[in-house]
Amino acid sequence: MGYLNTETLIKALDTAESTSDAVSLRRHTYEALWHTPGRAVVDVGCGTGRAVSELGAGAVGIDTDPTMLDAARARFPGIDVREADAAALPFADASVLGYRADKVYHVLPDPDAALAEARRVLAPGGRIVLVGQDWDAVVIESGLPAVTRRIVHARADTIEHPRIARSYRNLLLDHGFDDVTLTVHTAVFTEPGVRKLLTGHAEAALEAGAITAAEADAWLADQARRAETGRLLLVIPMFLAAATRPRPSAASR
Protein backbone atom coordinates (compact mmCIF):
# COMPACT_ATOMS: atom_id res chain seq x y z
CA MET A 1 0.00 0.00 0.00
CA GLY A 2 2.92 2.28 -0.55
CA TYR A 3 0.95 4.33 -3.07
CA LEU A 4 -1.34 5.70 -0.34
CA ASN A 5 -0.34 8.37 2.14
CA THR A 6 -0.92 7.55 5.80
CA GLU A 7 -4.20 9.47 6.10
CA THR A 8 -5.63 7.81 3.00
CA LEU A 9 -4.30 4.44 4.14
CA ILE A 10 -6.06 4.82 7.49
CA LYS A 11 -9.36 5.51 5.71
CA ALA A 12 -8.82 2.52 3.42
CA LEU A 13 -8.01 0.29 6.39
CA ASP A 14 -11.13 1.48 8.18
CA THR A 15 -13.17 0.38 5.19
CA ALA A 16 -11.41 -2.96 4.92
CA GLU A 17 -11.43 -3.77 8.65
CA SER A 18 -15.11 -2.97 9.15
CA THR A 19 -16.49 -5.65 6.84
CA SER A 20 -18.06 -8.79 8.25
CA ASP A 21 -15.29 -10.89 6.68
CA ALA A 22 -12.60 -8.81 8.41
CA VAL A 23 -14.37 -8.97 11.77
CA SER A 24 -14.68 -12.75 11.42
CA LEU A 25 -11.02 -13.11 10.44
CA ARG A 26 -9.86 -11.10 13.47
CA ARG A 27 -11.95 -13.34 15.69
CA HIS A 28 -10.25 -16.39 14.16
CA THR A 29 -6.84 -14.88 14.95
CA TYR A 30 -7.79 -14.33 18.59
CA GLU A 31 -9.03 -17.91 18.84
CA ALA A 32 -5.82 -19.20 17.24
CA LEU A 33 -3.84 -17.27 19.87
CA TRP A 34 -5.81 -19.11 22.58
CA HIS A 35 -6.28 -15.63 23.97
CA THR A 36 -8.02 -14.72 27.20
CA PRO A 37 -8.18 -11.20 28.71
CA GLY A 38 -5.06 -10.34 30.68
CA ARG A 39 -2.85 -12.71 28.70
CA ALA A 40 0.34 -10.97 27.56
CA VAL A 41 0.20 -10.62 23.78
CA VAL A 42 1.94 -8.38 21.25
CA ASP A 43 0.24 -7.17 18.06
CA VAL A 44 3.03 -6.36 15.58
CA GLY A 45 2.11 -3.76 12.97
CA CYS A 46 -0.87 -2.71 15.05
CA GLY A 47 -1.82 0.26 12.85
CA THR A 48 -4.67 2.23 14.40
CA GLY A 49 -5.00 -0.19 17.30
CA ARG A 50 -8.31 -1.93 16.64
CA ALA A 51 -6.99 -5.41 17.48
CA VAL A 52 -5.10 -4.14 20.54
CA SER A 53 -8.34 -2.68 21.85
CA GLU A 54 -10.28 -5.85 21.12
CA LEU A 55 -7.64 -8.07 22.76
CA GLY A 56 -7.93 -5.98 25.91
CA ALA A 57 -5.79 -5.98 29.03
CA GLY A 58 -2.32 -7.41 28.53
CA ALA A 59 -2.16 -6.52 24.83
CA VAL A 60 0.61 -4.27 23.49
CA GLY A 61 0.64 -2.86 19.97
CA ILE A 62 3.86 -2.28 18.02
CA ASP A 63 4.22 -0.16 14.89
CA THR A 64 6.96 1.87 13.19
CA ASP A 65 4.61 4.64 12.00
CA PRO A 66 4.10 7.36 14.64
CA THR A 67 1.09 8.74 12.76
CA MET A 68 -0.62 5.36 13.02
CA LEU A 69 0.21 5.18 16.73
CA ASP A 70 -1.19 8.68 17.31
CA ALA A 71 -4.40 7.61 15.57
CA ALA A 72 -4.53 4.47 17.73
CA ARG A 73 -4.18 6.46 20.96
CA ALA A 74 -6.85 8.93 19.83
CA ARG A 75 -9.31 6.22 18.87
CA PHE A 76 -8.75 3.92 21.82
CA PRO A 77 -7.55 5.97 24.82
CA GLY A 78 -5.62 3.94 27.34
CA ILE A 79 -4.37 1.20 25.03
CA ASP A 80 -0.66 0.35 25.15
CA VAL A 81 0.96 1.03 21.77
CA ARG A 82 4.67 1.64 21.20
CA GLU A 83 6.97 2.61 18.35
CA ALA A 84 9.32 -0.29 17.64
CA ASP A 85 10.61 -2.53 14.87
CA ALA A 86 9.42 -6.10 14.33
CA ALA A 87 13.04 -7.28 14.42
CA ALA A 88 13.79 -5.50 17.72
CA LEU A 89 10.81 -5.86 20.05
CA PRO A 90 10.94 -4.10 23.44
CA PHE A 91 10.29 -7.26 25.45
CA ALA A 92 12.42 -9.62 27.48
CA ASP A 93 13.07 -13.19 26.39
CA ALA A 94 10.09 -15.53 26.84
CA SER A 95 7.95 -12.71 28.25
CA VAL A 96 4.77 -12.90 26.13
CA LEU A 97 2.26 -15.67 25.55
CA GLY A 98 0.91 -14.49 22.20
CA TYR A 99 2.32 -12.88 19.06
CA ARG A 100 0.08 -11.60 16.27
CA ALA A 101 1.11 -9.99 12.97
CA ASP A 102 -1.73 -9.04 10.61
CA LYS A 103 -0.87 -7.88 7.07
CA VAL A 104 2.71 -7.04 8.10
CA TYR A 105 5.27 -9.55 6.87
CA HIS A 106 4.95 -8.60 3.21
CA VAL A 107 6.51 -5.18 3.93
CA LEU A 108 9.25 -6.25 6.34
CA PRO A 109 12.82 -6.01 5.05
CA ASP A 110 13.77 -9.27 6.78
CA PRO A 111 10.84 -11.57 7.69
CA ASP A 112 13.25 -14.23 8.99
CA ALA A 113 14.69 -11.76 11.51
CA ALA A 114 11.17 -10.86 12.62
CA LEU A 115 10.29 -14.52 13.13
CA ALA A 116 13.47 -15.11 15.10
CA GLU A 117 12.49 -12.15 17.28
CA ALA A 118 8.98 -13.57 17.67
CA ARG A 119 10.42 -16.83 18.92
CA ARG A 120 12.72 -14.96 21.32
CA VAL A 121 9.93 -13.05 23.07
CA LEU A 122 7.45 -15.92 23.12
CA ALA A 123 7.39 -18.08 26.22
CA PRO A 124 7.50 -21.86 25.69
CA GLY A 125 3.97 -22.89 24.82
CA GLY A 126 3.23 -19.39 23.53
CA ARG A 127 1.23 -18.94 20.36
CA ILE A 128 2.09 -17.11 17.13
CA VAL A 129 -0.44 -16.09 14.48
CA LEU A 130 0.48 -14.64 11.09
CA VAL A 131 -2.17 -13.23 8.76
CA GLY A 132 -1.61 -11.82 5.31
CA GLN A 133 -2.86 -11.43 1.78
CA ASP A 134 -1.38 -12.95 -1.35
CA TRP A 135 -0.88 -9.90 -3.56
CA ASP A 136 -0.48 -11.98 -6.71
CA ALA A 137 -3.83 -13.73 -6.23
CA VAL A 138 -6.12 -10.70 -5.85
CA VAL A 139 -9.38 -10.91 -7.83
CA ILE A 140 -10.96 -7.73 -9.19
CA GLU A 141 -14.15 -7.82 -11.26
CA SER A 142 -13.67 -5.69 -14.35
CA GLY A 143 -14.82 -5.27 -17.92
CA LEU A 144 -11.14 -5.10 -18.86
CA PRO A 145 -9.72 -8.46 -17.71
CA ALA A 146 -6.42 -8.25 -19.58
CA VAL A 147 -5.68 -4.83 -18.10
CA THR A 148 -6.74 -6.11 -14.68
CA ARG A 149 -4.24 -8.97 -14.84
CA ARG A 150 -1.44 -6.56 -15.64
CA ILE A 151 -2.51 -4.21 -12.86
CA VAL A 152 -2.64 -6.96 -10.24
CA HIS A 153 0.77 -8.39 -11.13
CA ALA A 154 2.41 -4.96 -11.49
CA ARG A 155 1.07 -3.92 -8.07
CA ALA A 156 2.35 -7.16 -6.56
CA ASP A 157 5.79 -6.48 -7.97
CA THR A 158 5.98 -3.24 -5.95
CA ILE A 159 5.65 -5.19 -2.68
CA GLU A 160 8.75 -6.38 -0.85
CA HIS A 161 7.40 -9.92 -0.37
CA PRO A 162 4.11 -10.13 -2.32
CA ARG A 163 3.66 -13.90 -2.01
CA ILE A 164 5.01 -14.44 1.51
CA ALA A 165 1.60 -15.34 2.95
CA ARG A 166 1.54 -18.59 1.01
CA SER A 167 4.90 -19.39 2.66
CA TYR A 168 3.81 -18.77 6.26
CA ARG A 169 3.51 -22.47 7.11
CA ASN A 170 6.98 -23.30 5.82
CA LEU A 171 8.51 -20.26 7.51
CA LEU A 172 7.10 -21.32 10.88
CA LEU A 173 8.37 -24.85 10.36
CA ASP A 174 11.80 -23.53 9.35
CA HIS A 175 11.98 -21.54 12.58
CA GLY A 176 11.23 -24.55 14.74
CA PHE A 177 7.62 -23.89 15.71
CA ASP A 178 5.28 -26.78 16.55
CA ASP A 179 1.59 -27.45 15.88
CA VAL A 180 1.71 -25.42 12.66
CA THR A 181 -1.66 -24.95 10.95
CA LEU A 182 -2.69 -22.99 7.87
CA THR A 183 -6.14 -21.88 6.76
CA VAL A 184 -7.20 -19.65 3.89
CA HIS A 185 -10.03 -17.16 4.29
CA THR A 186 -11.69 -15.11 1.58
CA ALA A 187 -12.08 -11.37 2.09
CA VAL A 188 -14.83 -9.95 -0.11
CA PHE A 189 -15.15 -6.18 -0.57
CA THR A 190 -18.04 -4.51 -2.40
CA GLU A 191 -18.09 -1.13 -0.64
CA PRO A 192 -17.44 2.07 -2.66
CA GLY A 193 -14.61 2.98 -0.27
CA VAL A 194 -12.52 0.14 -1.73
CA ARG A 195 -11.97 2.35 -4.78
CA LYS A 196 -9.11 4.01 -2.88
CA LEU A 197 -7.22 0.71 -2.91
CA LEU A 198 -8.06 0.09 -6.56
CA THR A 199 -6.80 3.54 -7.48
CA GLY A 200 -3.52 2.72 -5.74
CA HIS A 201 -3.27 -0.46 -7.79
CA ALA A 202 -3.80 1.41 -11.06
CA GLU A 203 -1.30 4.14 -10.13
CA ALA A 204 1.33 1.52 -9.30
CA ALA A 205 0.79 -0.28 -12.61
CA LEU A 206 0.94 2.98 -14.54
CA GLU A 207 4.17 4.03 -12.85
CA ALA A 208 5.67 0.61 -13.58
CA GLY A 209 4.78 0.93 -17.26
CA ALA A 210 2.48 -2.10 -17.18
CA ILE A 211 -0.48 -0.08 -18.48
CA THR A 212 -0.91 3.14 -20.43
CA ALA A 213 -2.54 6.29 -19.10
CA ALA A 214 -5.52 5.64 -21.38
CA GLU A 215 -5.87 2.09 -19.98
CA ALA A 216 -5.64 3.40 -16.42
CA ASP A 217 -8.36 5.98 -17.10
CA ALA A 218 -10.63 3.41 -18.74
CA TRP A 219 -10.08 0.88 -15.96
CA LEU A 220 -10.75 3.40 -13.18
CA ALA A 221 -13.85 4.68 -15.02
CA ASP A 222 -15.12 1.09 -15.14
CA GLN A 223 -14.52 0.72 -11.38
CA ALA A 224 -16.26 4.04 -10.73
CA ARG A 225 -19.33 2.87 -12.64
CA ARG A 226 -19.32 -0.36 -10.66
CA ALA A 227 -19.10 1.55 -7.39
CA GLU A 228 -22.01 3.79 -8.38
CA THR A 229 -24.22 0.84 -9.28
CA GLY A 230 -23.26 -1.51 -6.45
CA ARG A 231 -21.25 -3.79 -8.77
CA LEU A 232 -17.79 -3.34 -7.24
CA LEU A 233 -15.99 -6.56 -6.31
CA LEU A 234 -12.54 -7.07 -4.79
CA VAL A 235 -11.63 -10.52 -3.45
CA ILE A 236 -8.44 -11.17 -1.50
CA PRO A 237 -7.26 -14.57 -0.23
CA MET A 238 -6.09 -14.23 3.37
CA PHE A 239 -3.70 -16.82 4.78
CA LEU A 240 -3.83 -17.48 8.53
CA ALA A 241 -1.01 -19.54 9.99
CA ALA A 242 -0.72 -20.43 13.66
CA ALA A 243 1.86 -22.33 15.68
CA THR A 244 3.29 -22.89 19.15
CA ARG A 245 6.75 -22.20 20.50
CA PRO A 246 7.98 -25.62 21.67
CA ARG A 247 8.39 -26.35 25.35
CA PRO A 248 11.86 -27.64 26.30
CA SER A 249 12.06 -31.41 26.36
CA ALA A 250 12.85 -33.19 29.58
CA ALA A 251 16.24 -34.20 28.19
CA SER A 252 17.24 -30.56 27.56
CA ARG A 253 16.29 -29.25 31.00
ZIZINOR-V718535 format. One record per residue. PSI is psi in whole degrees, -180 to 180 (none if undefined). NEAR is the number of other ideal C-beta (glycine too) atoms within 12 Angstrom. Layout:
psi: (PSI	PSI)
near: (NEAR	NEAR)
This chain:
psi: (29	-11	10	136	170	-42	-45	-38	-42	-43	-41	-41	-38	-44	-48	-40	-8	-8	159	-35	-43	-41	-43	-41	-42	-41	-40	-38	-39	-39	-40	-25	-11	42	140	150	137	-13	131	118	144	134	105	129	48	-15	-128	11	10	-48	-38	-43	-43	-32	-28	-156	138	-13	139	131	141	134	156	-7	109	-28	-41	-44	-38	-42	-39	-45	-35	-38	-37	75	136	-12	157	104	142	149	119	164	147	-25	3	71	142	53	151	163	139	38	-7	156	-9	144	124	133	112	115	51	-45	-22	-17	-2	140	-30	84	-33	-39	-38	-40	-38	-39	-38	-45	-35	-46	-19	135	153	132	-7	158	143	137	125	132	137	161	152	107	-21	-2	18	139	126	121	131	152	-1	72	-37	-41	-40	-43	-43	-37	-47	-48	-36	-40	-42	-37	-12	-8	142	-48	75	-25	19	-28	-36	-11	1	-46	-48	-36	-43	-40	-43	-29	13	19	154	170	41	128	156	128	155	127	154	119	122	124	126	2	145	-29	-18	-16	-28	-43	-40	-36	-41	-38	-48	-40	-40	-43	-37	-45	-33	-9	14	-24	161	166	-39	-40	-39	-45	-44	-41	-44	-34	-40	-44	-35	-43	-39	-40	-40	-27	11	26	11	140	119	125	129	123	129	120	130	112	141	150	175	137	127	147	148	140	161	-33	-25	-3	none)
near: (35	21	25	24	16	22	17	22	27	30	24	32	34	24	27	36	33	21	26	18	25	32	19	21	34	34	21	27	38	32	21	31	39	22	34	18	15	13	25	30	43	47	51	47	40	42	40	36	38	32	43	39	27	27	39	24	18	23	38	37	41	42	38	27	30	15	20	33	31	21	28	35	24	17	24	26	13	15	31	28	38	28	23	27	22	37	25	21	34	22	28	13	16	21	21	37	30	43	53	50	45	47	40	41	43	36	31	30	16	19	33	22	20	37	37	26	30	46	31	29	34	40	28	24	21	36	39	49	46	47	43	42	44	31	37	25	25	36	23	38	25	31	19	28	15	16	30	32	24	28	44	38	26	32	38	29	23	27	31	21	29	28	26	35	40	26	25	39	25	22	35	38	19	17	31	22	34	23	23	27	24	28	24	24	31	25	40	25	35	25	28	24	24	35	32	32	38	41	31	33	44	39	28	31	34	28	20	23	14	28	30	18	16	14	25	31	19	23	38	33	22	29	37	22	20	27	27	13	13	12	18	29	28	39	24	36	27	37	39	39	41	34	36	30	32	24	17	14	9	6	5	8	7)
